[in-house]
Amino acid sequence: MILKDLNRQGSVTLTQQLYEQIRSLILNDELHEGERIFSTREVAGSLQISRNIVIEAYDRLLSEGYLEIIPKSGTFVAKGASIKAAKKEGSITLQGIVFEKQPTYIDFKGGNPAIDHFPRKKWAQLTKDVCLDAPSSIFGYGDPCGVLSLRKVLVNYLRRARGVICDHSQIVITSGATQALKLITELLVKKDDFIAVEDPVTDEMRNIFTNADASIFPVAADHEGIQPALLPEKRPSFTFVIPSHQFPLGGTLTIQRRVQLLEYARKMDSYIVEDDYDSEFTYEGGSVPSIQGLDPDCVIYVGTFSKILSPALRIGYVVLPKPLIEPFYSLKWYSDRHTSSIEQYALARFIDEGHLDKHVRKMKKIYMERRKVLTDALQRAFPTVHVIGKAAGMHIVAQFPGITFTKELCEKLMQEGVKIYPVEHFALNKGSHADKIVLGYGGITVEELKKGVEILKRNIQE
Ligand SMILES: Cc1ncc(COP(=O)(O)O)c(C=O)c1O
């Protein structure tokens, strides 16, 4: 145990300083569970302080459970007090803050990004710069639309990367795509209205609509996305699509269907809501530009930084046709005033200084590798498996001819430590996808992917 000299001039008592030093050594894993610590006499001697001070500090550590006395042996770091023991149980503590337990499943949830590659250092530096150097005003209430510099940076980024045409007044920064979709629903759906939604569709987004009491009209999607020929004859409040990489089937909407969708929206005097959540990641060919760029008056474009950076940031955005700006602005205001300004300033710099482009290039390689490992392992384990959808995003759909992914099979896999997501779960009209599952690979390491497929093989073949 190495102890630093105590500050004899400061206002903090020597007892308090010694207590904090030893407590921090335990929490930070520098003193391990079961490790014997120096006697009070040894510490008093090495720090040149009175033994009473050490006894007082030790008493406090004993009473708070950091230390324990084993008679005739000495004083030891108590069981369960060290970071190492906490980590084993799945939670981590840092300076007294406890981080929540991580699930131990190999979770094939679609759309989970590789959070282990979050650019921690750069983000820490940018947020630190913002906190230390920005004017005090940024710590007050901000504009409900979001930080102006982020919206301006986004105009250029979205034009370049996604062909989105807008000016900054049309952008509102939201707490993820989730809030954007919730507010759009509140704004556009009146009593007894309905929303046309591609089927199958992500349950999370669908639940946002139904939670707001909107009815859903399912429009079947195939390998090329939503089928405009099946759109309802009655006017929907809006049509919800994920045209770049449909979730879950993974299709990219053809230009013919995009044009048909726009014609439909114009004829019905209704909007298209375009969710563009993972389009930066394409692995064959380039990414197809947004529908918004084809008709900015007809399309509400929704984006997020949850997949490209981290869902923990809770930063998304909506690009609105001009007549919707004012009413949306009010809804955002009454919802939560605005999204965290500090994070927005850091993000604006992250994009402006080119770190986002660099991060996307890096992540593309990682996801490409993970995707290849998964598809190769699947094909080796199941020679008849069929991988559906465009090579993009962070998930595939795998079809296993002759297999039905029942609740029992999913539960059995869960007991083996693997979570899978049957496509039927996302289907509004049931019965067409019983042999297909979504396999998200973004947040799973190469080793886990291989292990996950082995577990699938063992259980599915049985
Ligand atoms: C289709 C779709 N769009 C967007 C998102 C991102 O939502 P948020 O930005 O609120 O994290 C998700 C989340 O899983 C999703 O499934």
The ligand as an SDF file (V2000), in Angstrom:
LIG
                    3D

 16 16  0  0  0  0  0  0  0  0999 V2000
  -36.0440    2.1740  -36.8830 C   0  0  0  0  0  0  0  0  0  0  0  0
  -35.3270    2.9260  -35.8380 C   0  0  0  0  0  0  0  0  0  0  0  0
  -35.0520    4.2150  -36.0300 N   0  0  0  0  0  0  0  0  0  0  0  0
  -34.3780    4.9320  -35.1160 C   0  0  0  0  0  0  0  0  0  0  0  0
  -33.9610    4.3750  -33.9420 C   0  0  0  0  0  0  0  0  0  0  0  0
  -33.1690    5.2100  -32.9910 C   0  0  0  0  0  0  0  0  0  0  0  0
  -33.9030    5.7430  -31.9630 O   0  0  0  0  0  0  0  0  0  0  0  0
  -33.1910    6.8120  -30.9980 P   0  0  0  0  0  0  0  0  0  0  0  0
  -32.5690    7.8420  -31.8940 O   0  0  0  0  0  0  0  0  0  0  0  0
  -34.3040    7.3720  -30.1970 O   0  0  0  0  0  0  0  0  0  0  0  0
  -32.1830    6.1090  -30.1900 O   0  0  0  0  0  0  0  0  0  0  0  0
  -34.2430    3.0540  -33.6750 C   0  0  0  0  0  0  0  0  0  0  0  0
  -33.8190    2.4750  -32.3850 C   0  0  0  0  0  0  0  0  0  0  0  0
  -33.6850    1.3160  -32.1940 O   0  0  0  0  0  0  0  0  0  0  0  0
  -34.9400    2.2970  -34.6520 C   0  0  0  0  0  0  0  0  0  0  0  0
  -35.2210    1.0120  -34.4530 O   0  0  0  0  0  0  0  0  0  0  0  0
  1  2  1  0
  2  3  1  0
  2 15  2  0
  3  4  2  0
  4  5  1  0
  5  6  1  0
  5 12  2  0
  6  7  1  0
  7  8  1  0
  8  9  2  0
  8 10  1  0
  8 11  1  0
 12 13  1  0
 12 15  1  0
 13 14  2  0
 15 16  1  0
M  END
$$$$
